Amino acid sequence: MAVVGVDVGGTHTDAVVMSEEAVRSAAKRRTTTDITTGIVEAVRAALQDAGTDPLDVQALMIGTTHFTNAVVERRGLEQVAVLRLGLPATRALPPLSGWPEELRHAVSGQVYMCHGGSEFDGRCISPLDEGEIRAAADDLAGRGIRSVAVTSVFSPANDEFEQRVAEIVTARVPEARISLSSQIGGLGLLPRENATVLNACLHELAADISRAMREALSVMGVDAPFYLSQNDGTLMSLDRAARYPVMTFSSGPTNSMRGAAFLSGVRDCAVVDIGGTTSDIGVLAGGFPRLAPLESDIGGVRTNFRMPDVVSIGVGGGSEVRYEGQRVRVGPRSVGHELVTRSRIFGGTTLTATDLAVIGGQGDLGDPGSVKGVTQEMVREGLSEIRRLIEDAVDRMAGDRPDLPTLVVGGGSILLPENLPGARRPPHYAVANAVGASIAQASGEVDRVVSNDGPGGRERQMQRAKEEAAEKAVIAGARPETVTITEIDEIPLTYLPGRVTRVRVRAVGTLALRSMSRDATRLTG
């Protein structure tokens, strides 16, 4: 039995077949415009190389940039009705405040400010006016809007109003696709609302991609559960991804870091993932990516996702190389997935970072003899510039830990020399991203404000948060006996009355995979 991990990058789609925690085979194919074709080609090649029958696949895990790219490129987005519960408060900053104008224009269907919402401890700000909600539902239906984002003040503490609004809207507009902020973001009204609107605008695209992925499974002859990578290094089912596509943002760098940790056995280190267009640098702590302490920016929109703390620089295998004055410059412009047609070593006319690496003896690709007019001095200067840019980024991420070991992964790893001090490439470094997808686990998280003055005090509140996080991990697909609490944050909120604390708890467990053999499946099928 085997699992298949896939990572869809801007240049290549990688696939690995894993069995008993070992890489049995790997394949790398060019990413195709429709994405799905590249996935099918890479998975088929990996399965064939491993000699694995598609029916012996227990699960398929994919890390994809579909949804991130849609937001960044402002394409394939659906118009959203934004319904906020908070009146008479929150008037000063209406929904979509601070959004880039072109993105606001792409997703803004209509905004409805209604009564409702809670205080930090769950007490009501103002009663829910169900007449307002029914009127809003009828209006958005008349406008042809079918995607709805619902946000209530302090809904992580009390989601009762959001749940009731969902019931009312569904009764009036049965075909509506509803995103509730309490199920998506953490504390902080505007960032949570922004994340909810981004999720809602991706619903139609998510449905299309879900259908395409299921068709791809059928074409490949794979009859197994399908999972997508989340931004925290864990997995969610395809059905859940169709409801919460925004949770896949930044899963690519996360997979690379997790894969690097698995392949090397190093759990605390810096990771450099060099792709075709960019290099992503992050830090692993205990085998999981260090998370960004502040709010994250997605396509120019402020959100409060728990995203990996990653810095991206415009240096990759496809980065264009040119002189600017007397200096050699590398990137940020890149030929991307056209590397194998536009790079000089492959017969193209564009000088790229990969050309320099091959001519400099750091890689064995294409035909270096076909590259004319490039001096050894230019090669040395260009490779030195690449090394400087990446080392500077690693130093920034390592902070006060200059002795932190560095792992170099990704298909563009040949841009750095193998003997770089303090750095090494683990086995299968070129497909670490796909390996990271294949080993991902299921998780659950709780993020809320609690009062420690009630019955049981702090201990009772913390126990409830742990139990709820563990329950969410099981719902996400983890085996109950494997679930452990991996992270606990307590932040005293001294500006609020009483002993009030923000509690954030994360639980992680091993994915529950089917264990039936192919023959058993056929006998019971």
Buried (B, 14 or more C-beta within 10 A) or exposed (E): BBBBBBBBBBBBBBBBBBBEEEBBBBBBBBBBEEBBBBBBBBBBBBBEBBEBEBBBBBBBBBBBBBBBBBBEEBEBBBBBBBBBBBBEEBEEEEBBEEBEEEBBEBBBBBBBBBBBBBBBBBEBBBEBBBEBBBBBBEEBBEEEBBBBBBBBBBBBBBBBBBBBBBEBBBEBBEEBBBBBBBBBBBBBBBBBBBBBBBBBBBBBBBBEBBEBBEEBBEBBEBBBBBBBBBBBBBBBBBEBBBBBBBBBBBBBBBBBBBBBBBBBEBEBBBBBBBBBBBBBBBBBEEBBBBBBEEBBEBBBBBBBBBBBBBBBBBBBBBBBBEEEEEEBBBBBBBBBBBBBEBBBBBEBEBBBBBBBBBBBEBBEBBEBEEBEEBEEEBBEBBBEBBBEBBBEBBEEBBEEEEEBBBBBBBBBBBBBBEEBEEBBBBEBBBBBBBBBBBBBBBBBBBBBBBBBEEEEEBEEBBEBBBBBBBBBBBEBBBBEEBBEBBBEEBEEBEEBEEBBBBBBBBBBBBBBEEEEEBEEBEEEE
